[in-house]
Amino acid sequence: MAGVWRFKLGFGAEFKAGLGAWEYAPSWILYRALTLAQRMRARLLRRDTASGLEPA
């Protein structure tokens, strides 16, 4: 991140303290479904690369 910070300083950036990024899910059901799908996809990709197969 230091490179990004130097890049932004070159354009006159100023440091502003804040809370950072927060994740807001308006629908907890969709949020749970999407996080489950992401975990399943990551597991499949790890399994495919471990067996020497190319991920689709």
C-alpha positions in Angstrom: 0.0 0.0 0.0 3.0 2.3 0.3 3.2 2.6 -3.4 -0.4 3.6 -3.7 0.0 6.2 -0.9 3.0 7.7 -2.7 1.1 7.8 -6.0 -1.8 9.6 -4.3 0.6 12.0 -2.6 1.8 13.0 -6.0 -1.6 14.3 -6.8 -1.9 16.3 -3.6 -3.7 13.8 -1.4 -4.3 14.5 2.2 -4.7 12.0 5.0 -8.2 11.8 6.4 -8.8 9.5 9.4 -11.9 7.3 9.0 -13.5 4.1 9.9 -12.3 2.2 6.9 -14.4 -0.2 4.8 -17.6 -1.7 6.2 -19.6 -4.5 4.7 -23.4 -3.9 4.8 -25.8 -6.7 3.7 -29.4 -5.5 3.3 -30.5 -9.1 3.0 -28.9 -11.6 5.4 -30.3 -14.5 3.4 -28.6 -13.3 0.2 -25.5 -12.5 2.1 -25.3 -16.0 3.5 -26.0 -17.6 0.1 -23.3 -15.5 -1.6 -20.6 -16.2 1.1 -21.4 -19.9 0.9 -21.1 -19.8 -2.9 -17.7 -18.0 -2.6 -16.4 -20.6 -0.1 -17.5 -23.4 -2.4 -15.9 -21.8 -5.4 -12.7 -21.3 -3.6 -12.7 -24.9 -2.4 -13.3 -26.1 -5.9 -10.5 -24.0 -7.3 -8.1 -25.2 -4.6 -9.0 -28.8 -5.4 -8.6 -28.3 -9.2 -5.1 -26.7 -8.8 -4.0 -29.4 -6.3 -4.9 -32.1 -8.7 -3.1 -30.4 -11.6 -6.3 -29.5 -13.5 -6.7 -26.1 -15.1 -9.5 -24.0 -13.4 -12.3 -23.3 -15.8 
